[in-house]
Amino acid sequence: MHEQIAANKRKTVLLFVVAIAFTALIGYAIGFLFFRGGVAGVVIATVLAVVLSLGSYFAGDRIVLASTGAREVTAEQEPRLHNIVEGIAIAAGVPKPRVYVVPEQAPNAFATGRDPQHSSIAVTQGLIDIMNRVELEGVIGHEMSHVLDRDILVGTVVATVVGAAVLMSEFFMRSWFWSGGRMGGRRDGGDGGGIITLVLFAVGIVLLILAPLAGQLIKLSVSRNREYLADAQGVLLTRYPPGLISALEKIRDAPHAMRSANNATAHLWLEQPSRVPGQETSTMEKLFSTHPPIEERIQRLKEM
C-alpha cells in the first residue's frame, strides 16, 4: 500500500511535468507566429500551465464537485450515508471525508481531494435509492480506497490540467482563422516566410490532434489499474466482497444514463459515466474507456 501511495505521488509529478512541457511546446508555436519569437509564447503557456496545475492542486476538488452539481449533505439529511462513510473511514484509518449527493438517477459515485485531510466522497441520488446497506458499504469502501491511496489527487489533477494543452491548441487554431491566415510573426522572408507560416500551421494542426490524445493517454494510464486496485482494497475494508459485487451488478443493470457525463471527469467516477444502459462494451470502447469493463471487475471480485 505504501508503494502504491509513493507511485501515485510520482505519477502526479510526472503529470505536472508532461502537461507543462506539452503546453510550452504549443506556446512556442503560438509565440513564433504572433509575437515574433517563440520564447514569449513559451513563457505565456508555461505560466498558464503552472497556474492551472496549482489551481487544480488546491481547488480541483471544488471544481469537480461544482461541475457535477453535487451538494454537501449533513448527517441529519442522509444519516445512513454518513454512518457508512464514517465507519469505513475509521476502518481505513483516515479522517472522515465530506459527503456530497449528486442529483442524478444513474447510480454512480466518486472521490476527490488532494489528500485524506481534504477529501470528499460524492454519490448520486440514484445510488442511494437502489443500494442496500452492504452494497452502499461496498461502493464507499471502493471510494475510500482512492482516498487512502492518494490517487484521488492524480484523478483531480488529470481532470483540470490536461485541458491546458487542448486550450492552447484551440487558441492557436482559432486565432489563425480569425486573422484570416495573416500572422503577426515573421513577415520578412518573402516566399520563405509563407512557407514557414504554412509549416507552423501544419504543426499547429498536429498539436491540435495530439493534445487531446495525450490527455486521454494520461488519463487511461492512471485510471484502469487503480479501479481494479480500489475494488480489491475496498472489499478488504468491508470484509465482504459480495457487497461490492452486488453493487456493480445493479450499476450495470441500471436503466438510467448520466446527464452530467463529462470527459474531463469521467475517470473519477466509480463506473464510466458515458456508458449507455443496456449496450455491451465494444472493442473500441474498451480501448479508449477510462474504466475496465464492469463484467471484468465483477469477475475479478468473484475470484478473490
N, C-alpha and C positions, 0 to 999 in steps of 0.2 A: 504493500500500500504506500509506503514512504517512497519507493522507487517511482510509483505512478505519479505521486504529487510532484516529485522532482522533474519527471519527464514533462508534465504539463507546464511547469514553470519554464522549462527550456523551450517548449513549443510557443509559449507566449512571447518570449524574447525573439525567437525566430520570426514569428508573425509580425512583430513590430518592424524588424529589420527588412523583411521582404516587402511589406507594404510601403515603407518609406523609400526603399530603393526603386521599386517599380514606379511609384508616383513621381519620384525625382526624374526618372528616365522620360516619362511623358512630359514633365515640366520642362526638360531640356529642349524637346522638340518645339513646344509652345514658345519658349523664350527665344529660340533661334529665329522663329518666324515673326514674332510680334514685338520683340524687344531688342532686336539687332544683336543678340548674343544669348547663348543657351544658359549662361550662369544665372541670369535674372530669373528665368523660368524654374531652374532647379531650386533656387532659394525660396521662391513662392510656393512651389509644390512641396518642398521639404517642410516648410513652416506649416502648411495645411495638414500634411500627414501627421506631424508631431502633435499639433493641436487636437486633431481628431483622435489620435491614439490616447493622449492624456484625458480627453473628454470621455472616451469610451471606458477608460480605467475607472474614473471617478464618478461618471454619470451614466455609463452604458446601461446599467440595470434599470434606471428610471426611464431611459429612452425606450427600452424594450417593453417594459410594463405599460407605458403610455401608448405605444403603438398597437398593443393588443386590447386596449380598453379595460385593462384589469383594475379592479378596485379593492383596496385593502378592507378586510373584514375583521371584526372583533370576535372574541370568544363567545360573546353573547349572541352574535348573529349566526355563527357557524360553530357551535360547541363541539360537535363530533370531529370536524376537520381540525380544529385547534388541538383537541385532545390527542389525535393521532400524530399530528406534526410534533407536538411536544414530547410524546412518548418515543417516537423514532429518533428525535434529536438527542434525547437522553441516552438511548442505546448507542448512537453514533459518537457520543461524547463531544457534541458541538452545540453552540448556542442555538436556541430556537429561532428559526428563520421567521421573517414577517410573512403573513399569509394573505394571499390575494385570490379573488374569484374573477374569472373572465366570462363575460356574458355571451357564451357560445353554447349551443346544444350538442355539438360534436364533442365526445369525451376525449380530453387531452390534458396535458399538464406540462409545466416546465419549471426549471430552477434558474435563477440568475443572481448576479452579485460577484464582487471581486474576491471575496474570501468568506469563510464561515461567519465572521463577525458582521458582515454586511450582506447577508444573503436573503433571498426571498423565494418562496415557492408559490406558484400560481396554478390553480386548477380551473377547468371550465365548469360552468353550472351543469352541463350535461353529464360530466364525470361524477359530480356529487349525486345527481339524481339517480344514476343507474348502478352505482357501485355499492356493495355491502361493505361492512367494516373491514373484513380481511382483504378484500380486493383493493379498497382505498389504502390500506396499510401497505400493500404491495407496491402501489403507484408511488406513495410518499417515500417508501424505502428506496425505490429507484432514484427519485429526485434527490433524496438526502445523500445518496452515494455521489452524485455530482457535486454536491456541496462539500462532502468530506474529501473528495479527491482534488478539489480546487479547479476542476476543469470547467466549472461554470465561468471562470474568468476567461478561459480560452474561447468559450462559446460567445460570451458577451463582447469580447474584443473583435472576434470574427464578424459579428453582426453589425458593428459600427465602423470598422476600419477598412475592410476590403473594398468598400464602396468608394474610397478616396481615389483609387486609380481609375475606376469607372467614371467618376465625376470629372476628373481631369481629361479623360478621353472624350467625353461628351462635350466639354468646353472647347477642346481642340477642333472637333468637327463642326460644331455649331458656329464657332467664330469664323471658321473658314468659309462656311456657306453664307453667313451674314455679310462678310466682307466681299462677297462676290468673287472669291478666289484671289483677291489682292492682299498680299501680306505686307506687314509693316517691317519686315526683316530686310534681308539683303536684296537690294534692287540694282546694285551696280555691276552685276555680272552679265548683262545682256541676255543672250540666249542661255548662257551658262546659269544665270540666276533663275531663269524659268525652269531649267532642268532641275536645279536644286529644290525649287519650290515643289515641283511635281514629285520628286523623290521623297521629300519630307512629308508631303501629303499622303503618299503611299505608306510611309512609315506610320503616320497617324492612323490610317485605316487598320494596319496590322496591330497597332497598340490597342485600338478600339475593340478589336476582336479578342486579343489576348487578355485584356483587363478582366472582363467578366469570367473568362475561362480560368484565369489564375486564381481569382477569388473563389470560384467553385471548387477548384482542386484543393485549396487550403481548407475549405470547409469540409470537404469529403475526407481529407486526411485525418481530421480530428473528430469526426462525427461517428462513423460506423463502429469502430472498435470500442469507443467509450460507451456506446449504447449497450453492447454486449457486456462490457465490464460493469456498467451500472446495474444491469439486470442481475448479474451474478452477486454483486455486493449488496444489492437491495434485498435479495432473499436471505442473505446471511444476516442482515439486520433484523428481518422479521422472523427468521427461522421457519418460514412457511412458504415454500415455492409455489404451491397451488394457488395462493392468493394472487400473485402477480400473473401466473398463467391464466387464471380466470379473467383477470382484468384485461389482459391483452386480447383474449378471445372476444370479450364484449366490445372492446375498441375496434377490433377487426370487423365485427358484425354490425356495428352501429350504422344506422341509415343516414346520418347527418354528415354533411361536409362542412369544413371550417370556412366561415365567412371572412375571417381576418387572416387568411393564409398569406404569408409574406416570405419571399425567397431569402430576404436578409436575415430572418429569424427562424427559418424552418428547422435548422439544426438544433435549436434549443428545445424543441418540443419532445414529448415522450414518443410520439408517432408522427410520421410525415404529415404535416397539416394539409398539404395539397392532394392527399390521397382521395380518389373518387370512390365512394362507398360502392361495394358490390363488384368492382373491377379487379381482375387479377393483375399482379405486378408484371409488367412487360420486361423483356430483357433490357431495353434501352432505359427504362425507368430504374431498374436495378443498378445500372451502370452509373447513372447521374443522381441517384437519390442520396439524400443526406442520412438516411436511416437504412439499416439492413431490413430485408423483408420480414414482416411481423411473424410469418409462419416459421421462419428460421429461428427467430428469437424464442418462440414458444417451444420449438423442438429442442433447442439447447437447454432450456429450463427443465423440460421433462427428463432430460438425460442426466441432470445433476443428482 
